[in-house]
Amino acid sequence: MSEAGIFVDATLQAEGDPYRAAAEKERLGSDLRFYGASVGAVRGTIRDAGRRHPGLTHDEITALSSELWAMPVFERRLAAVVLLQSHVRVLGNTDLTRIEGFLRTAGLRELADPLAVDVVLPLTKRLDGPGRARAEAVLDRWAGDGDPWLRRAALLATGRLEQDL
């Protein structure tokens, strides 16, 4: 695991609370593990990781997001989403493949919707020319896919579905 990944995981575990973990698992009805860290703690951890590791490159950001997503722990996956949200300006249409994998395994609105609305939507909106055409083709493919999370993400990212959170 990378130094940044170790920092994020250790901090999220330290911020965790077993009672909150049990309550969140019950509320969300997920098979994921929960550390019990608050959303604020997740956001703060990613902010602190950015301060500890300034100037992360595109490849380092996407690698760290994959590293965090790899373990089926809610807070780690949420941290991957927050990381991508905070670095969406460096992402390109080729990153949609990685995000597609995240969406297919999200299993929860709390992970899938922010990926669609706060990562995919701004990413595709700022693209132009061939990059935008490729991204739109990906979203069209997602919209017709059998995976409900991918279809939902495509609809949210194209504005054809309103978020009802």
N, C-alpha and C positions, 0 to 999 in steps of 0.2 A: 504494500500500500504506500502511496506517496506521503510525503511529510504533511502536505496540506490535508490529505484524506485522514491521516491519523489524528491530526489536530481537530478536525471537524467531528469525527466519530467520538473521540475522547471527551470533547466539550459537550456534545449532545448527551452522552451518557451521564456526565457529571451534572448536567442541568435537569436530568430526568427525575421523575417522581413516580414510584410504583403505583400510587393511588390514581394519579392522572393517567398513567399508562393503561391501567385496567379500565378506567372510565372511558377513555378514548376508544379502546378496543371494543368495548361494549356498544358505545354510541355509533361507531362506524361499521361494526359488524364485519371486520376484516380478518383475513388470515395472516396479515402482516404482524410482525412483532412491533411493540411500541416501547420506547424508552421513557415516555412521559414528559418530554421537554415541551415547553409552550411554543407557539408559533413565533412569539417575540424572541425567544431564546434561539430558535432556528435562524431567524433573520439576523440576529446579533452575531451568531456564530459565523455565518457566511461573511458578514461585514468584517469581523475580526480576522477571519482567514485572509480576506483581501488585504488587510493592513499588514499581516505577517508575511504575505507572499505577493507584494505589489508587482504589477506589470505582467500578470499571467497572460500567456499567449493564447490564441484561439485553440490550439491543440491541447494546451494544458487545461484550459477551461472545459473543453469537451471531454477530455480524459478523466478529469476530476468528477464531472457530472456522471459519467458512466461508472466510475469507481464507487461513488456514493449510492447510485441506483442498484448496483449489483447485489447488495444484501437486502433481503426482504424486511426492512425496518422502515416504518412510516417516516420517522423524523429524518433519516438519511435520504430517503427519496424526496421528501419535501425540501431538504437542503439542496438537492440537485436541481429542483425546480427553481428555487430562489437564486441559485448560482446562475442559471440560464437567464432568468428574468433580469438580473443585474448586469448581464453581459450580452444582452440580445443584440446590441449594435455590432458585435464582432461575428455574429452567426450569419451563415449564408444558406442558400437553398440546399446545398449538399448535407447540411446538418439535419435536414428533415428525416433522413433515414434513421439516425440515432433517436430522434424524438419519436418517430413511429414506433420503435421498439419500446420506448418508455410508455407510450400510450397503450400499446397492446398489453402491457403488464401492470398498468396503473391500478385498475380494479376499483378505484374510488374517484368520485367527483373532485374531492379535495386535492387530488394530484392531477387528474386529467384536465379539468377545466382551466386551472392557471397555466398549464402548458399550452393549451389552445389559445386562450385569451391574451395572456401576457408574454408568450414567447412566439408561437406560430403566427398570430395575427400581426404583431408589429414587425416581425421578420419579413413576412411576405409583403406588407405594405411598403416597406422601404426599398424593396428590390425593383429593378426596372429591366427592360429588354429581355434577353434570353433567360436570365436568372428568374425573373418574375414568371415568365412563361413556363419554365420548368417547375417552379413552386406551385403554380396554379394547376398544372397537370397532376402533381402529387396530391393536392387537395381534392381534385376531382376523383382520383383513384380511391382516396380514403373515403370519400362520400359514398362510394359504391361498394365498399368492402364489407365483409360479413362480420367484422369485429365492431360491436356497438360503441366502444370507446373511441375508436378511430373515426367512425361515422360522426359521432357527436363532436369530436374535435374539429373535423372538417367543417361542419355546420357552424360551430362557434367561431372558427377562424375566418369564415367567409361572411359572417353576419347573418346567416340564414337561420340561426337559432339563437334566441335570447337566453342569456343565463338566468336561471331561476333559483338563485342561491338564497 
